[in-house]
Amino acid sequence: MTYNCLFSVLTDETLARHTLEHAIAMAKAHDAHLDVLCLGVDRSQAGYYYTGASAIVLQETITRAHSEAQAIETIVKNTLEGSDIRWSCDSGVAQLADLGRHVAARARFSDLAIVPQPYGEGCGAELEPAAEAAMFDGHTPSLIVPQKAKPCPDPKCILIGWNESIEALNAVRAAMPILRAADVVHVTVIDPPTHGPHRSDPGGMLSQYLARHGVTAEIDVLSKTLPRVADVLLRQAQDIDAHMIVMGAYGHSRFREAIFGGATRYMLEKATLPILMAH
């Protein structure tokens, strides 16, 4: 497996250049084509306006969304024209409630989506549905790039958050081109179950699977010494000086994680390293 088709959706002018840096680096490393969708987001909710105001407000918000899309498209074209990769760019306007449909329609025809970090300070409401649409509706693994992360298309040390879930296994399979090029991959298991077929060898089957693909893997079994599993993963990534994290996304439902929290949402908010996720 290789990454021949990369996709990125940009909805925030302030995050465009940083996300493009990661996308361009990945395209160069894998000799891939990069497709960028520049979206202006209409955040209006027509049903909540007083009588007579809807048409005026809607026209203004649509005009503003068009301006945002054009501004993002200008940044993208100016940036990509100076690169030596194969690329294409398209722009449009979408309502916030319908954003996912537009993203998924394009993401599904790519090998990897590269999107900005959807949670955290300064992150707009449209970043979350854009990132989730690529993974859920587009069924495309996604590389989440935090604002503080530097482009690292060929990470030499990678941490895999392993919990025996199908989501985590899908993420490992999606990350295989990157894992095979790494010097070492740490399969990190936190509080493995005391009962079950893998209790005596946590992560053993995955390590064997990786070895057969030419990946040098080490298994790290850790205790949950911090309140959140995500905190343990982030600390371990710092301790081993990892360049990237690979993990499954939303083992629980998105609604449950939105209400009660979860490892996926917390990682997406707190991580400072690129995270490759798949559902």
PyMOL commands that set and color helices and strands:
alter all, ss='L'
color gray80, all
select helices_A, chain A and resi 13-30+46-48+54-80+96-107+127-137+166-174+176-181+204-212+229-239+254-260+263-270
alter helices_A, ss='H'
color red, helices_A
select strands_A, chain A and resi 5-10+33-42+86-95+112-116+142-145+157-161+184-190+217-222+244-248+275-278
alter strands_A, ss='S'
color yellow, strands_A
deselect
rebuild
show_as cartoon
